Amino acid sequence: MKQAFALFLIATVVALPASAQEHDNSAYLTAFSGDFDGASEKLHSLGEAIPEDLFDWRPAEGIRSVLEVLDHVSDANFGIAAALGHASDYGSNKSETKEAALERLMASQNHVRGLLETMGDADLGESIQLFGMQLNVYGALAIIGGHTHEHLGQMIAYARSNGVAPPWSGG
């Protein structure tokens, strides 16, 4: 599964330079922002719905706990934004409570939103180095969006495994 996701990301990144010349970048930024907001709000609301006594729960040894998943998403949001020139004062301190993890997650999501507000059409085709790859800003945004959705799905599975329904699902 991880290999399929990695291949999807690579294919997306390789295809993006050509599509950047054919599409309205401002429309892309608007669409990306809406998608990121939706997935981020769901991830945060699901974190709120999971009881604090389950934040140490993990599906198996060696797999991230609920708390660790939220910290991981926060780290990625801050880290990728920094690679795009939008640094933060937040370090990679690990949260110890539900409240701290959710506060940090919200701060990282707002940080990405702040990054998006500073971006213009010309920025999207700019070349950057990220995770040892040379790609453009379109590719970096695709990674942020894909990563958010990936871990939203993971958290849905964690919640359902523990009898917690996602708040937006109606049970």
Backbone torsions as a table, in degrees:
resi	resn	phi	psi	omega
1	MET	NA	-43.8	179.6
2	LYS	-63.0	-36.7	179.9
3	GLN	-66.0	-40.6	179.0
4	ALA	-63.5	-41.9	179.4
5	PHE	-64.7	-42.5	179.2
6	ALA	-62.9	-41.8	178.2
7	LEU	-64.5	-38.9	176.6
8	PHE	-60.3	-46.9	-179.6
9	LEU	-62.6	-42.7	-179.7
10	ILE	-64.4	-44.0	178.8
11	ALA	-62.1	-39.2	178.9
12	THR	-64.5	-45.2	-178.0
13	VAL	-65.8	-40.3	-179.7
14	VAL	-66.1	-37.5	-177.7
15	ALA	-77.8	-20.8	-172.8
16	LEU	-64.7	-38.6	-178.3
17	PRO	-57.5	-40.9	178.6
18	ALA	-67.1	-43.2	-178.1
19	SER	-68.5	-25.8	179.2
20	ALA	-63.1	-28.7	-179.3
21	GLN	-82.2	-17.9	-173.6
22	GLU	-102.3	-11.5	-173.2
23	HIS	-120.7	157.7	175.7
24	ASP	-75.7	112.6	-176.9
25	ASN	-61.5	-37.3	-179.3
26	SER	-64.8	-34.6	176.0
27	ALA	-65.4	-38.7	177.6
28	TYR	-63.0	-47.0	179.8
29	LEU	-60.4	-41.0	178.7
30	THR	-63.7	-46.5	-179.9
31	ALA	-65.1	-44.1	179.7
32	PHE	-61.8	-44.5	-179.3
33	SER	-59.6	-43.6	179.2
34	GLY	-63.5	-43.1	179.6
35	ASP	-66.1	-44.5	179.1
36	PHE	-61.5	-44.4	179.0
37	ASP	-59.1	-45.6	-178.7
38	GLY	-61.9	-48.8	-179.6
39	ALA	-66.6	-38.2	-179.6
40	SER	-66.7	-42.5	178.7
41	GLU	-63.1	-40.8	177.9
42	LYS	-64.7	-43.5	179.7
43	LEU	-60.7	-45.0	-179.7
44	HIS	-66.0	-45.1	-178.7
45	SER	-66.3	-32.8	176.4
46	LEU	-68.2	-40.4	175.3
47	GLY	-59.6	-39.4	177.0
48	GLU	-65.7	-35.0	-176.6
49	ALA	-74.6	-25.7	-179.4
50	ILE	-77.8	125.3	-179.8
51	PRO	-61.4	146.7	-177.1
52	GLU	-58.7	-32.5	-179.1
53	ASP	-68.4	-9.0	176.0
54	LEU	-100.0	0.4	-176.8
55	PHE	-69.0	-17.6	174.2
56	ASP	-92.7	-3.6	-178.0
57	TRP	-68.5	138.7	174.9
58	ARG	-139.4	148.0	-176.4
59	PRO	-68.8	-24.1	178.6
60	ALA	-165.3	161.0	178.2
61	GLU	-59.2	137.6	178.7
62	GLY	87.6	-3.7	178.1
63	ILE	-104.0	144.3	-177.9
64	ARG	-58.8	142.9	172.9
65	SER	-79.1	172.4	176.0
66	VAL	-54.0	-50.6	-179.3
67	LEU	-59.8	-42.9	-178.7
68	GLU	-67.2	-34.1	176.9
69	VAL	-63.7	-46.5	-179.7
70	LEU	-63.3	-40.2	176.5
71	ASP	-64.9	-38.7	179.7
72	HIS	-62.9	-44.3	178.0
73	VAL	-62.9	-42.8	178.2
74	SER	-60.2	-46.3	178.9
75	ASP	-58.0	-44.4	-179.5
76	ALA	-65.2	-44.0	179.3
77	ASN	-59.1	-48.4	179.3
78	PHE	-65.7	-42.2	-176.0
79	GLY	-67.3	-45.3	-179.4
80	ILE	-69.5	-39.7	176.2
81	ALA	-59.7	-39.9	178.5
82	ALA	-64.4	-40.0	178.3
83	ALA	-63.6	-24.1	177.7
84	LEU	-92.5	11.0	175.3
85	GLY	89.2	13.0	-178.5
86	HIS	-117.4	76.1	-175.1
87	ALA	-71.9	161.1	-178.6
88	SER	-133.7	158.1	174.8
89	ASP	-80.5	-14.1	179.3
90	TYR	-68.7	131.2	174.2
91	GLY	-93.4	-168.7	177.6
92	SER	-97.5	39.5	175.9
93	ASN	-64.6	137.0	-179.0
94	LYS	-86.2	137.6	179.7
95	SER	-74.7	151.2	178.8
96	GLU	-115.2	-11.2	-179.3
97	THR	-135.2	162.1	175.3
98	LYS	-57.0	-47.7	-178.1
99	GLU	-57.8	-44.9	-179.5
100	ALA	-66.3	-40.8	-179.7
101	ALA	-64.9	-42.3	-179.6
102	LEU	-70.6	-36.1	176.8
103	GLU	-64.5	-43.8	-179.8
104	ARG	-67.4	-40.0	177.6
105	LEU	-60.3	-47.4	-179.9
106	MET	-62.1	-41.2	178.6
107	ALA	-62.1	-40.9	-179.3
108	SER	-68.9	-38.4	178.2
109	GLN	-66.1	-42.4	176.8
110	ASN	-64.9	-32.7	178.1
111	HIS	-65.4	-42.1	176.5
112	VAL	-64.5	-41.7	177.5
113	ARG	-59.7	-40.6	177.1
114	GLY	-62.5	-41.2	176.0
115	LEU	-58.7	-48.2	-178.0
116	LEU	-60.6	-34.9	179.4
117	GLU	-67.4	-24.1	-179.4
118	THR	-88.2	-10.4	-173.3
119	MET	-86.9	145.0	174.2
120	GLY	-121.4	173.3	-178.0
121	ASP	-53.0	-42.3	-175.6
122	ALA	-67.2	-24.9	-177.1
123	ASP	-68.4	-28.6	-169.8
124	LEU	-65.6	-32.0	179.6
125	GLY	-87.8	-4.1	-178.9
126	GLU	-61.1	138.5	-178.7
127	SER	-86.2	135.4	177.0
128	ILE	-137.2	166.3	174.5
129	GLN	-105.6	125.4	-179.4
130	LEU	-147.1	126.4	179.9
131	PHE	53.4	38.8	178.1
132	GLY	76.2	7.4	179.8
133	MET	-114.1	147.4	171.3
134	GLN	-93.7	119.6	178.9
135	LEU	-149.0	177.3	178.9
136	ASN	-103.0	177.4	-176.4
137	VAL	-64.0	-34.7	173.7
138	TYR	-52.3	-47.1	-178.7
139	GLY	-62.9	-40.9	179.2
140	ALA	-65.1	-40.3	177.5
141	LEU	-66.4	-37.1	176.4
142	ALA	-60.7	-38.2	178.5
143	ILE	-66.5	-44.5	178.1
144	ILE	-59.1	-48.0	-178.8
145	GLY	-64.3	-46.8	179.2
146	GLY	-61.8	-40.0	-179.8
147	HIS	-65.3	-42.0	178.9
148	THR	-62.2	-45.9	179.2
149	HIS	-65.8	-40.3	179.2
150	GLU	-56.8	-48.7	-175.8
151	HIS	-80.7	-20.6	169.0
152	LEU	-63.1	-46.1	177.0
153	GLY	-60.0	-41.5	178.2
154	GLN	-61.5	-45.0	-179.4
155	MET	-67.6	-32.5	175.1
156	ILE	-62.7	-44.8	178.5
157	ALA	-62.7	-42.2	178.0
158	TYR	-60.6	-47.6	-178.2
159	ALA	-61.7	-50.9	-178.9
160	ARG	-60.5	-36.9	178.7
161	SER	-63.5	-21.1	-178.4
162	ASN	-111.7	17.2	176.2
163	GLY	75.0	19.9	179.4
164	VAL	-105.3	121.6	178.5
165	ALA	-86.4	137.9	174.4
166	PRO	-58.2	134.8	-174.4
167	PRO	-56.4	-31.7	-176.8
168	TRP	-84.3	-6.0	-173.3
169	SER	-89.1	-12.7	-177.8
170	GLY	75.9	15.0	176.0
171	GLY	108.9	NA	NA
